[in-house]
């Protein structure tokens, strides 16, 4: 190189280059889900449903147990921390 500049001649039209075609292929690619992905989706959905069925009724049962203890023993707040207190 004898000078301090490079002259480049563009020989293809805008959007006709190899790189533009590769980008268009990647952007427009639509693939089907594999059987493993479908099975995993179904498994996670089923486990989520089971989790919700088990966990959602816990709050009303805990509230009912607290109401029962208040009526039976007449104790509210000290009974909640009974299992966590360390005797002196």
VMD Tcl script that draws the C-alpha trace (Angstrom):
set ca {
  {0.00 0.00 0.00}
  {1.49 3.23 -1.11}
  {-1.20 5.68 -0.04}
  {-3.16 6.38 3.13}
  {-6.61 5.56 1.77}
  {-8.51 2.55 0.47}
  {-11.00 2.75 -2.38}
  {-13.87 0.24 -2.24}
  {-16.22 -0.45 -5.13}
  {-19.66 -1.87 -4.25}
  {-20.74 -4.39 -6.88}
  {-24.17 -5.52 -5.62}
  {-27.42 -3.72 -5.02}
  {-28.76 -2.80 -1.61}
  {-30.27 -5.88 0.09}
  {-28.81 -8.34 -2.46}
  {-25.62 -9.30 -0.63}
  {-24.89 -12.70 0.91}
  {-25.07 -11.24 4.41}
  {-28.48 -9.68 3.76}
  {-29.81 -13.04 2.55}
  {-28.46 -14.80 5.66}
  {-30.07 -12.23 7.96}
  {-33.39 -12.63 6.15}
  {-33.19 -16.43 6.58}
  {-32.55 -16.16 10.31}
  {-35.26 -13.52 10.88}
  {-37.89 -15.48 8.97}
  {-37.07 -18.89 10.42}
  {-40.01 -20.64 12.05}
  {-39.38 -24.01 13.58}
  {-41.71 -26.54 15.07}
  {-41.37 -27.51 18.70}
  {-39.71 -30.83 19.36}
  {-41.55 -33.64 21.17}
  {-39.31 -33.12 24.20}
  {-40.28 -29.44 24.41}
  {-43.96 -30.34 24.19}
  {-43.61 -33.01 26.86}
  {-41.70 -30.64 29.15}
  {-44.38 -27.97 28.74}
  {-47.11 -30.46 29.62}
  {-45.16 -31.74 32.64}
  {-44.51 -28.24 33.99}
  {-48.15 -27.28 33.48}
  {-49.34 -30.38 35.33}
  {-46.90 -29.82 38.21}
  {-47.99 -26.18 38.47}
  {-51.62 -27.24 38.65}
  {-50.86 -29.83 41.36}
  {-48.87 -27.24 43.32}
  {-51.77 -24.78 43.20}
  {-54.30 -27.44 44.21}
  {-52.17 -28.32 47.24}
  {-51.06 -24.83 48.33}
  {-54.18 -22.69 47.81}
  {-56.31 -24.49 50.45}
  {-53.59 -24.06 53.10}
  {-54.50 -20.46 53.95}
  {-58.18 -21.15 54.73}
  {-57.19 -24.23 56.74}
  {-54.67 -22.21 58.75}
  {-57.25 -19.48 59.37}
  {-59.77 -22.11 60.47}
  {-57.22 -23.68 62.83}
  {-56.48 -20.27 64.35}
  {-60.19 -19.61 64.92}
  {-60.55 -23.03 66.54}
  {-57.61 -22.41 68.86}
  {-58.96 -18.99 69.83}
  {-62.30 -20.50 70.74}
  {-60.90 -23.59 72.44}
  {-57.98 -22.13 74.35}
  {-58.70 -18.41 74.26}
  {-55.11 -17.79 73.15}
  {-54.07 -15.95 70.01}
  {-50.64 -14.34 69.71}
  {-48.52 -16.29 72.25}
  {-49.60 -19.59 70.70}
  {-48.25 -18.58 67.30}
  {-44.69 -18.27 68.59}
  {-44.86 -21.19 70.99}
  {-42.87 -23.52 68.76}
  {-40.13 -21.00 68.10}
  {-39.46 -19.76 71.63}
  {-36.49 -21.17 73.49}
  {-37.13 -21.63 77.21}
  {-34.77 -19.65 79.48}
}
mol new
graphics top color blue
foreach p $ca { graphics top sphere $p radius 0.5 }
foreach p [lrange $ca 0 end-1] q [lrange $ca 1 end] { graphics top cylinder $p $q radius 0.2 }
display resetview
